[in-house]
Amino acid sequence: MRLVIFGTFFLVVIANWLWPLPLSLPIRLMSSLLIIVAALYHQWCRLSSGSVLVPEMPRPLVILFNWAFGALLFLTVLQLVVDLAAVLIALIFWHPVQIGTEARIAIGGVAASLSAWGVRNALIVPPIRDIAVTLPGLSPAFNGFTLLQLSDLHITTLFPSSWVSAVVARANAAKADVIVVTGDFIDGSVSMRHEDIIPLSGLTARDGVYAIPGNHEYIFDYKEWMEALGTLGFDMLLNRHIVVRRDDAALVIAGVTDMAAGRHNEPVPDLESALEGCPPNAPVVLLDHQPGNARKAATRGIGLQLSGHTHGGMIRGLDRLVARANRGFVSGRYQLGGMTLYVSNGTGLWPGFALRLGCPAEITRVCLHAPSRTPT
């Protein structure tokens, strides 16, 4: 099925865009070959690592593939739009379908530029995004308490140790009380990523560094990854919670496993277990990689849920489809009764489609506020 879908890219581009251009036959044939090579990017990933999710190739080559694959996607869409417009004009004015060389060159330039900008946006070390949340039941002792959220790092050859080090430095500079990582640390096995993940051990916060797995940890040696992340200093909240205290006041940070766990014979998300033994009336911040179960969490009195997984939809317009696959949640803040859900756009991105347009990456700093008291 993947070959059929991606094959559409090169068929449309070769037949409707490339071949009508006034080029010599050798150039057309060579260009057609390059288009096919770019369209089969994920097959080359499989050959390089055994998985379509992991391009074990030099970073410049992965960047080039992402640009070329993105350009093909945009060019396919633009060419289909031009084709449709040309047909409609031909029907209205009752003359043959005509698409000039200038139009083909123009949409080629637009596609290449959009893809280049999208890849650039994906590769940057993201800025801090500040949000404020009023948390029901929060003691004034916690007023101004900050959590820094990293999500969807997808550490790979595309996001290597140098990028991870820069993210860690920016995260630590935010001076948050707690740092949390809401899953999808990596793509690849522990042996593939052992050098690139080392900088994560430098994350530090006053009240601890906590994390949960994402669906990608289950694809690549889940148990080994939980052990490896533990040695880096992460307190993995696998269907359990911790309590942060300020004098007699308490704040609960709970975490659940990912919805993918059941497919890999691992413990499934269990919110009841995660909340068992919580201090009475203490507000709860829940870490759940995928936002799809947020409405259920809201019925359990959770005050704030932090999620990721969606990458914000990556491209404006495409985000609507991603939202449909995640029960309506894709990016930013949602209010579900008394619970705030925040879905991070992600700090990194899956290297199989590393483009961002209108859905910027982020390191999220969440500042908690106690509800204001009504004067009596």
Backbone hydrogen bonds, N-H to C=O, Kabsch-Sander energy under -0.5 kcal/mol:
donor,donor_aa,acceptor,acceptor_aa,energy
5,I,1,M,-2.7
6,F,2,R,-2.8
7,G,3,L,-1.9
8,T,4,V,-1.1
8,T,5,I,-0.7
9,F,5,I,-0.6
9,F,6,F,-0.6
10,F,6,F,-1.1
11,L,7,G,-2.1
12,V,8,T,-2.5
13,V,9,F,-2.5
14,I,10,F,-2.5
15,A,11,L,-2.4
16,N,12,V,-2.4
17,W,12,V,-0.6
17,W,13,V,-1.2
18,L,13,V,-3.2
19,W,14,I,-2.8
21,L,18,L,-1.7
23,L,21,L,-2.4
28,R,24,S,-2.3
29,L,25,L,-2.7
30,M,26,P,-2.6
31,S,27,I,-2.7
32,S,28,R,-2.4
33,L,29,L,-2.0
34,L,30,M,-2.1
35,I,31,S,-2.2
36,I,32,S,-2.2
37,V,33,L,-2.4
38,A,34,L,-2.3
39,A,35,I,-2.4
40,L,36,I,-1.5
41,Y,38,A,-1.4
43,Q,40,L,-1.0
44,W,40,L,-1.7
45,C,41,Y,-1.9
46,R,42,H,-1.9
47,L,43,Q,-2.1
48,S,44,W,-1.9
49,S,45,C,-1.7
50,G,46,R,-2.7
51,S,45,C,-0.6
54,V,51,S,-1.2
56,E,54,V,-1.2
57,M,55,P,-2.0
61,L,58,P,-0.7
62,V,58,P,-1.9
63,I,59,R,-2.6
64,L,60,P,-2.3
65,F,61,L,-2.6
66,N,62,V,-2.4
67,W,63,I,-2.4
68,A,64,L,-2.7
69,F,65,F,-3.1
70,G,66,N,-2.4
71,A,67,W,-2.7
72,L,68,A,-2.2
73,L,69,F,-2.0
74,F,70,G,-2.7
75,L,71,A,-2.8
76,T,72,L,-2.5
77,V,73,L,-2.0
78,L,74,F,-2.9
79,Q,75,L,-2.7
80,L,76,T,-2.1
81,V,77,V,-2.1
82,V,78,L,-2.6
83,D,79,Q,-2.9
84,L,80,L,-2.4
85,A,81,V,-2.5
86,A,82,V,-2.7
87,V,83,D,-2.2
88,L,84,L,-2.4
89,I,85,A,-2.5
90,A,86,A,-2.2
91,L,87,V,-2.3
92,I,88,L,-2.5
93,F,89,I,-2.7
94,W,90,A,-0.9
95,H,90,A,-1.5
104,R,100,G,-1.6
105,I,101,T,-2.5
106,A,102,E,-2.3
107,I,103,A,-2.3
108,G,104,R,-1.8
109,G,105,I,-2.2
110,V,106,A,-2.4
111,A,107,I,-2.4
112,A,108,G,-2.3
113,S,109,G,-2.2
114,L,110,V,-2.8
115,S,111,A,-2.1
116,A,112,A,-2.1
117,W,113,S,-2.5
118,G,114,L,-2.4
119,V,115,S,-2.5
120,R,116,A,-2.3
121,N,117,W,-2.3
122,A,118,G,-1.5
123,L,119,V,-1.6
124,I,120,R,-0.9
129,R,363,I,-3.3
130,D,128,I,-0.6
131,I,365,R,-2.4
133,V,367,C,-2.6
135,L,133,V,-0.7
135,L,369,H,-2.3
138,L,135,L,-2.1
142,F,139,S,-2.3
143,N,140,P,-1.4
144,G,368,L,-3.1
145,F,142,F,-2.7
147,L,366,V,-2.5
148,L,178,V,-2.8
149,Q,147,L,-0.6
149,Q,364,T,-3.7
150,L,148,L,-0.5
150,L,180,V,-2.7
152,D,183,G,-2.2
153,L,184,D,-0.6
154,H,184,D,-2.3
155,I,185,F,-3.1
156,T,159,F,-0.6
164,V,160,P,-2.5
165,S,161,S,-2.9
166,A,162,S,-1.7
167,V,163,W,-2.1
168,V,164,V,-2.7
169,A,165,S,-2.4
170,R,166,A,-2.1
171,A,167,V,-2.7
172,N,168,V,-2.7
173,A,169,A,-1.9
174,A,170,R,-0.8
174,A,171,A,-0.9
175,K,172,N,-1.6
177,D,146,T,-1.1
178,V,146,T,-1.6
179,I,208,G,-1.9
180,V,148,L,-3.0
181,V,210,Y,-1.8
182,T,150,L,-2.3
183,G,181,V,-0.6
183,G,212,I,-0.7
187,D,155,I,-1.6
193,R,189,S,-1.9
194,H,190,V,-1.1
197,I,193,R,-1.9
198,I,195,E,-0.7
200,L,197,I,-2.0
201,S,198,I,-2.0
202,G,199,P,-2.1
203,L,200,L,-1.8
206,R,176,A,-0.8
207,D,177,D,-3.5
208,G,205,A,-1.4
210,Y,179,I,-2.7
211,A,235,D,-1.8
212,I,181,V,-1.8
217,E,214,G,-0.7
218,Y,214,G,-0.7
218,Y,215,N,-0.6
219,I,215,N,-0.8
220,F,216,H,-1.2
221,D,219,I,-0.6
225,W,221,D,-2.3
226,M,222,Y,-2.6
227,E,223,K,-2.0
228,A,224,E,-2.5
229,L,225,W,-2.8
230,G,226,M,-1.6
231,T,227,E,-1.8
232,L,228,A,-0.8
233,G,230,G,-1.4
234,F,229,L,-1.9
235,D,209,V,-2.2
236,M,234,F,-0.9
237,L,211,A,-2.9
237,L,235,D,-0.5
238,L,236,M,-1.4
239,N,237,L,-1.1
239,N,255,G,-0.6
240,R,255,G,-1.2
242,I,253,I,-2.3
244,V,251,L,-3.2
246,R,249,A,-2.0
249,A,246,R,-2.3
251,L,244,V,-2.4
252,V,283,P,-2.6
253,I,242,I,-2.3
254,A,252,V,-0.5
254,A,285,V,-2.8
255,G,240,R,-2.5
256,V,287,L,-1.8
261,A,258,D,-2.1
262,G,259,M,-0.5
263,R,260,A,-1.0
264,H,261,A,-1.8
265,N,262,G,-1.2
266,E,261,A,-2.0
274,A,270,D,-2.1
275,L,271,L,-1.7
276,E,272,E,-0.9
276,E,273,S,-0.6
278,C,275,L,-2.0
282,A,279,P,-1.8
285,V,252,V,-2.9
286,L,284,V,-0.5
286,L,304,L,-3.1
287,L,254,A,-2.6
288,D,286,L,-0.6
288,D,306,L,-2.1
293,N,290,Q,-0.6
294,A,291,P,-2.0
296,K,293,N,-0.5
297,A,293,N,-1.9
298,A,294,A,-2.3
299,T,295,R,-1.1
300,R,296,K,-0.5
300,R,297,A,-1.3
301,G,298,A,-1.2
302,I,297,A,-1.4
303,G,284,V,-1.7
304,L,284,V,-1.7
305,Q,340,T,-2.6
306,L,286,L,-2.9
307,S,342,Y,-2.5
308,G,289,H,-2.8
310,T,308,G,-1.5
312,G,330,V,-0.6
313,G,310,T,-1.8
314,M,311,H,-1.4
315,I,313,G,-2.8
316,R,357,L,-2.6
318,L,315,I,-1.0
319,D,315,I,-1.5
320,R,317,G,-1.0
321,L,317,G,-0.5
321,L,318,L,-0.7
322,V,318,L,-1.9
323,A,319,D,-2.3
324,R,320,R,-1.5
325,A,321,L,-1.3
326,N,323,A,-1.4
327,R,324,R,-0.8
328,G,323,A,-3.0
329,F,323,A,-0.5
329,F,326,N,-1.7
332,G,343,V,-2.8
334,Y,341,L,-2.5
336,L,334,Y,-0.6
336,L,339,M,-3.2
337,G,335,Q,-0.6
339,M,336,L,-2.1
340,T,303,G,-2.2
341,L,334,Y,-3.0
341,L,339,M,-0.5
342,Y,305,Q,-2.9
343,V,332,G,-2.6
344,S,307,S,-2.6
344,S,342,Y,-0.7
347,T,151,S,-3.7
348,G,151,S,-0.8
348,G,152,D,-1.6
349,L,153,L,-0.6
353,F,350,W,-1.6
355,L,353,F,-1.4
356,R,118,G,-1.4
357,L,314,M,-2.6
359,C,314,M,-0.5
362,E,346,G,-2.4
363,I,127,P,-2.0
364,T,149,Q,-2.1
365,R,129,R,-2.7
365,R,363,I,-0.5
366,V,147,L,-3.5
366,V,364,T,-0.6
367,C,131,I,-2.7
367,C,365,R,-0.6
368,L,145,F,-3.2
368,L,366,V,-0.6
369,H,133,V,-2.4
